[in-house]
Amino acid sequence: MDRMSDDIDTADRLHRQVGFILEIDKLKLILRRTLLIDRSRRENDAEHSWHLAMMAMVLAEYAEPGVDIGRVIRMLLLHDLVEIDAGDTFLYDAVAEADKEAREQQAAERLFGLLPDGQGDGFRALWDEFEARETADARFARALDRVQPMLHNFHTEGGTWREYGVTLDQVRSRKRLIADASPRLWAYVEALLDEAVRRGYLAEKRA
């Protein structure tokens, strides 16, 4: 009887895990404002998450001492899953930002709830940690999330900065959290922003 019960529990667990895997395929359909560097189309959320995970591996040496890059990668792979339900919120859209947290909390409840309890709770805890930005791991993950679209905007000669009239002060304000995680990455960002202004990719102030 116990063996049969174990088999049923295992089958249910696997069924829920596969259901979650199929559900998160929808992340490939969520388009961000960011252009691919070849400017052929907009990036989707799955591509963004993969790119960030690779950045964590490549740029690990610029994290604070003691940062667990494995945990950072897991956070980065999970952090945008909520956008399957909540949609992508453009960083410089103050109106959409107003209810972003409520939309994403509701999405997290549904999506991580698809998994078996212990596993879903663990994923949700990592997502919450990323959002709170109170640990060194989360701070580095969030910093990379802010660096990546800036690289795209620079290498597409302004990209969404130009399209939406974003200014230097706006970028600095929303990107400053990078400094809390990695002074060396922040110094790189500051130099890149100065160069973006010099080349005309980013306006110093609104016209």
HELIX and SHEET records of a PDB file:
HELIX    1   1 ASP A    2  GLU A   23  1                                  22    
HELIX    2   2 ILE A   24  LEU A   29  5                                   6    
HELIX    3   3 ASP A   45  VAL A   58  1                                  14    
HELIX    4   4 ALA A   60  TYR A   62  5                                   3    
HELIX    5   5 ILE A   69  LEU A   78  1                                  10    
HELIX    6   6 GLU A   83  ALA A   86  1                                   4    
HELIX    7   7 ALA A   94  GLU A   97  1                                   4    
HELIX    8   8 LYS A  100  PHE A  112  1                                  13    
HELIX    9   9 ASP A  117  ALA A  132  1                                  16    
HELIX   10  10 ALA A  136  HIS A  155  1                                  20    
HELIX   11  11 GLY A  159  GLU A  163  1                                   5    
HELIX   12  12 LEU A  168  LYS A  175  1                                   8    
HELIX   13  13 LEU A  177  ALA A  181  1                                   5    
HELIX   14  14 PRO A  183  ARG A  199  1                                  17    
SHEET    1   A 2 LEU A  31  LEU A  35  0                                        
SHEET    2   A 2 ARG A  42  ASN A  44 -1                                        
END                                                                             
